[in-house]
């Protein structure tokens, strides 16, 4: 059986090498199926004369054929002037004799285009347009982003930023209907367009100039401006309170691309005051928190101080943070029900009852941890013993992921299952319990004592809740 398999693989690669010739065997002057009137004629000729692309044995380029992973590895490897050649690889389906073996190993070594993790590279598998964008932005540096959007590229997708960067640079453009076609397989002609524009700015398209859809006023003391619409993206600068900015686009995850004459970038829309005249995406799509009922539970209270450390009591930290969370959620359009807003004590049963009477759609209980001063980090709990178990875990996971940003600098203790009363008996809404940090640990306590840190933590929890409702919206 092993011998037959080896013979079969070798025959397949012999056929492949007959179909794809090396650049030395191809005339770079022209291809019979690429007339000078072809939309990608100049770009294909440029790459051919650079010995980056080649035709088939019959001299044709086949511009409408789809690009395979092996072909992409070869062309990008040539463009980057990598080692190439034919040599032993780490992949079962790429023997040394395969025409692209060297470049495939180069791609793997540089983390530009790796295999599937099961020992296979997938030499004949076709590439999509979004995969090509990811590969190009790994191989070449495109730092600039903008507010350009495509209707079929979700802002939360892995490919949003790479596609945005290439569109901003004029390397890619969408279809006339405003779509990008991220899942469409990429054709050889389109691959040539992207690669030539990557290598030679003279071939790039001038991106359509973004025009403001309106203006907004900054309502935060300092509003961070970032390179991408997410809290852990690189910070460029900040707008001061009261700054009037042009709004170029408002994204479905609550972020916006805004700017002045001297500074442009992504900011979170919760800290912008918009005139009612700015056109927006329908609110139920643009803001998954709008109209949602969120119950926020500040743990402990009054005669039940909870854990303590470094002069602080858990009941105080949880109430302060819960109020910051309330403010962030309300700014995003949610209705917030607090189980307590002052230093009072409620039995666990009453906290559950408050949530149920409010017809809440999510329940978040805020706590701090303690463990003899040695424990540290953030962890989030869910319960799997009620009918909402799947949603409970989703909500907890989204919040925990959002808490793991550089600004909070907390150890990731993960998402855990537990039978805490307040989350076990919330059987009509997703529920979770967040342990912000260890109040008796010196490092964690210094953060819990900072109201700046508490505000940031509350804001990240709010983003995790928003992620959960975005997930429900996209189901």
C-alpha positions, 0 to 999 in steps of 0.5 A, spaced: 500 500 500 505 504 501 509 503 495 502 504 491 501 511 494 508 513 493 507 512 485 501 515 485 503 521 488 510 521 484 505 521 477 501 527 480 507 531 481 510 529 474 503 531 471 504 538 475 511 539 472 509 538 465 503 543 466 507 549 469 514 551 466 519 555 469 520 562 468 527 560 464 523 556 459 518 562 457 518 568 453 516 574 456 514 578 450 507 576 450 502 570 451 497 569 445 491 569 450 493 576 453 492 581 448 494 588 449 487 590 450 487 585 456 485 589 463 491 586 466 496 586 460 501 591 463 501 587 470 502 580 467 508 583 462 511 586 468 511 580 472 513 576 466 519 580 464 521 580 472 521 572 471 516 572 476 510 569 472 510 564 467 506 561 462 504 553 460 508 549 455 503 551 449 505 559 451 498 561 454 498 564 460 491 562 462 489 568 465 482 566 467 484 559 471 484 559 478 491 560 482 493 554 486 497 554 493 503 551 489 503 557 484 502 562 489 508 560 493 512 560 487 510 566 484 511 570 491 517 566 492 520 569 486 518 576 487 521 576 494 527 573 491 527 567 496 532 561 495 527 556 491 529 550 488 527 543 489 529 540 496 526 536 501 520 539 505 516 538 511 510 536 507 507 529 505 504 532 499 511 536 497 516 531 495 523 534 493 522 533 486 516 537 485 517 544 481 515 548 487 518 544 493 523 550 495 519 555 495 513 552 499 518 550 504 521 558 504 513 560 505 513 555 511 519 558 514 517 565 513 510 564 516 507 567 509 503 561 507 504 555 511 500 548 511 494 545 514 498 543 520 496 535 518 503 534 514 500 537 508 500 543 504 495 542 499 499 544 493 492 544 488 488 547 493 485 554 490 486 560 494 481 565 495 481 573 494 481 574 502 487 569 503 491 572 498 490 579 501 492 575 508 498 572 504 501 579 501 500 583 508 504 578 511 510 578 505 510 586 505 509 591 509 502 596 508 502 600 515 496 605 512 489 603 514 483 608 512 475 608 513 474 604 506 469 598 507 466 593 503 459 590 504 461 583 504 467 584 509 465 583 516 469 588 520 470 582 525 473 578 520 480 576 520 481 579 513 478 585 514 485 589 516 489 586 511 484 587 505 483 594 508 490 596 508 491 593 501 485 597 498 488 603 502 494 602 498 491 601 491 493 594 491 486 591 491 479 594 489 472 591 490 467 589 485 462 595 482 457 593 487 461 595 493 463 588 494 470 585 495 468 577 494 473 575 499 471 567 498 471 568 491 477 564 488 482 568 485 484 568 478 491 568 475 489 575 472 487 578 478 493 575 482 498 578 477 494 585 478 495 584 486 502 582 485 504 587 480 501 593 484 504 590 491 511 590 487 511 597 483 506 603 486 506 605 478 501 600 477 496 601 483 490 604 483 488 611 486 483 609 492 477 613 491 477 619 496 473 618 502 468 623 503 466 625 510 458 623 512 458 628 517 461 630 523 462 628 531 464 631 537 469 627 542 466 627 549 472 623 552 478 626 556 482 623 551 480 619 545 485 614 543 486 613 535 488 607 533 490 603 526 484 598 526 477 598 529 479 594 535 482 596 542 488 592 542 490 595 535 496 600 535 495 607 538 497 613 533 495 619 538 489 621 541 483 627 540 482 631 546 475 633 549 471 637 545 475 636 538 470 636 532 472 630 527 470 628 520 466 622 520 468 618 514 465 611 516 461 608 522 463 600 522 458 595 525 462 593 531 461 600 534 468 603 531 468 609 526 474 612 522 474 619 523 479 625 522 482 632 522 486 635 517 492 632 521 490 626 524 486 620 521 484 613 524 479 609 528 476 611 534 470 607 538 464 611 537 461 610 544 466 617 545 463 621 540 457 625 540 453 624 533 448 629 530 442 626 528 443 628 521 449 623 520 446 617 516 448 610 519 447 603 518 440 601 521 441 601 528 439 593 530 445 592 525 450 597 527 449 597 534 448 590 537 447 593 544 442 598 542 435 596 546 438 590 550 437 589 557 443 588 561 443 586 568 449 588 572 451 585 579 456 588 583 458 583 588 457 583 596 455 589 599 454 593 606 455 587 611 458 582 606 465 586 604 467 580 600 475 579 600 480 584 602 487 587 601 491 593 601 486 597 604 481 595 599 474 591 600 471 587 594 464 590 595 467 597 593 471 595 587 465 591 584 460 597 585 465 602 582 467 597 576 459 596 575 458 603 575 463 604 570 460 598 566 453 601 566 456 607 563 459 604 557 453 600 556 448 605 556 453 610 552 452 604 547 444 604 547 443 598 552 438 599 558 442 597 564 439 594 571 443 594 577 442 589 582 445 595 587 447 602 586 449 603 593 453 600 599 447 595 600 446 587 601 442 583 597 441 575 598 443 571 592 436 569 591 434 577 590 439 578 585 437 573 581 430 575 582 431 582 580 434 580 573 428 575 572 423 581 573 427 586 569 427 580 563 434 581 562 438 578 556 444 578 559 447 578 567 454 580 569 456 579 576 463 583 578 467 580 583 475 580 585 479 574 587 483 572 593 488 567 595 493 568 600 497 573 596 499 568 591 494 568 585 493 573 580 490 574 574 483 575 571 478 569 570 471 569 568 466 563 570 459 560 566 455 555 569 453 549 564 447 546 568 442 550 565 438 551 559 443 557 557 449 553 558 452 554 551 450 562 551 453 562 558 460 560 555 459 564 549 458 570 553 464 568 558 469 567 553 467 573 549 468 577 556 475 574 558 478 575 551 476 582 551 480 583 558 486 580 555 488 586 552 495 590 553 492 596 557 490 591 562 496 587 563 493 581 566 494 574 567 489 570 563 487 565 568 481 563 562 474 561 562 472 556 567 465 552 569 462 553 576 456 553 580 455 560 583 448 561 585 447 568 581 449 565 574 446 557 576 439 560 576 439 565 571 435 560 566 432 565 561 438 569 560 446 568 558 450 569 565 457 570 567 461 572 573 467 576 572 473 575 577 477 582 575 483 580 579 486 578 586 485 584 591 490 581 596 496 580 590 500 586 590 500 587 582 493 586 581 491 590 587 495 596 584 491 595 578 484 594 582 486 601 586 486 605 579 480 608 577 483 609 570 484 601 570 477 600 573 474 604 567 478 600 562 476 594 565 469 596 565 469 598 558 473 591 555 467 587 559 462 592 555 466 590 549 465 582 550 458 583 552 457 587 545 461 581 542 456 576 545 450 580 542 454 581 535 454 573 535 447 572 536 445 577 531 450 573 526 447 566 527 
